Amino acid sequence: MILTEITELKDIWANHNHYYDDMVKFCIDRKKRIVALDADMHIDLEYELYDNGSDLEDIYGGNIMKDPVEVIWEAHPNIERNRTLGIGRGREITDEKTADELFEILKEWIR
């Protein structure tokens, strides 16, 4: 689901699809500054954003963990983004500047 309005974190926990009880997956289009969340796999969110006009090279992913609340920047779309940034091919975003920018976008949509 691509977010179309600011969403409260408590509402996400109350209304998500429960693919996982302890987290919700998300993807962010860095260029368009939009967020898709709540699918079984990050690739489903990546395709949802792509089908909505996003460029694949602009999409990053992660997980919002429930207890304790924490954002984990680890997802399939990040592998190619990390390669493009020249920081390896891992699933985790290790570039602090990129992670900070993505976190700011996430906070624009989820409070």
C-alpha positions in Angstrom: 0.0 0.0 0.0 1.4 3.4 -1.0 0.7 5.9 1.7 -1.4 8.8 0.6 -1.7 10.5 4.0 0.3 10.8 7.2 -0.2 7.7 9.3 0.2 7.1 13.0 2.5 4.2 13.9 -0.1 2.9 16.3 -2.6 2.7 13.4 -0.1 0.7 11.4 0.3 -1.9 14.2 -3.5 -2.0 14.5 -4.3 -2.3 10.8 -1.4 -4.0 9.1 -1.8 -7.4 7.4 0.2 -9.3 10.0 2.6 -11.0 7.6 4.9 -10.7 10.6 3.8 -10.0 14.1 7.0 -8.1 15.1 7.5 -5.9 12.0 6.1 -4.2 9.0 8.2 -4.0 5.7 8.4 -0.8 3.8 10.0 0.7 0.7 10.8 4.3 0.0 11.1 6.1 -3.3 13.9 8.5 -2.4 13.4 10.8 -5.4 9.5 11.1 -5.1 9.6 11.0 -1.3 6.8 8.4 -1.1 6.5 5.3 1.1 4.8 1.9 0.4 4.4 -0.5 3.3 2.8 -3.7 4.6 3.6 -6.6 2.2 5.0 -10.0 2.7 8.2 -9.2 0.7 10.0 -6.0 0.0 10.0 -6.8 -3.7 6.2 -6.6 -3.7 6.5 -3.0 -2.4 9.3 -2.2 -4.8 7.0 -3.3 -7.7 4.1 -1.4 -6.3 6.2 1.8 -6.4 7.5 0.9 -9.8 4.0 0.4 -11.2 3.2 3.8 -9.7 5.9 5.4 -11.8 9.0 5.1 -9.6 12.4 4.3 -11.0 13.9 1.2 -9.5 17.2 2.9 -8.8 15.3 5.3 -6.4 13.7 2.6 -4.3 15.2 1.5 -0.9 13.7 -0.7 1.7 13.6 -1.6 5.4 11.6 -2.8 8.3 9.9 -1.1 11.2 10.3 -3.3 14.2 7.6 -3.3 16.8 9.3 -3.9 20.2 11.3 -2.0 20.6 10.3 0.4 17.8 13.3 0.6 15.5 13.9 1.0 11.8 16.2 -1.6 10.2 17.6 -0.6 6.8 17.9 -4.1 5.5 16.0 -5.2 2.3 16.4 -6.7 -1.1 16.2 -3.4 -3.1 19.2 -2.1 -1.2 21.5 -4.6 -2.8 21.7 -2.8 -6.1 21.5 0.6 -4.5 24.6 -0.2 -2.4 26.4 -1.3 -5.5 25.5 1.9 -7.2 26.8 3.9 -4.2 30.0 1.9 -4.3 29.6 0.4 -0.8 29.2 -3.2 -1.6 26.3 -5.5 -2.3 24.7 -6.1 1.1 21.1 -5.8 2.0 21.8 -3.3 4.7 22.2 0.4 4.0 25.5 1.4 5.6 25.8 4.8 4.1 24.8 7.1 7.0 23.9 10.1 4.8 21.5 7.9 2.7 20.0 6.3 5.8 19.4 9.7 7.4 17.7 11.0 4.3 15.5 8.0 4.0 14.6 8.2 7.7 13.5 11.8 7.2 11.2 10.7 4.4 9.8 7.9 6.5 9.1 10.4 9.4 7.2 12.7 6.9 4.7 9.8 6.4 4.7 8.0 9.7 4.4 9.7 13.1 
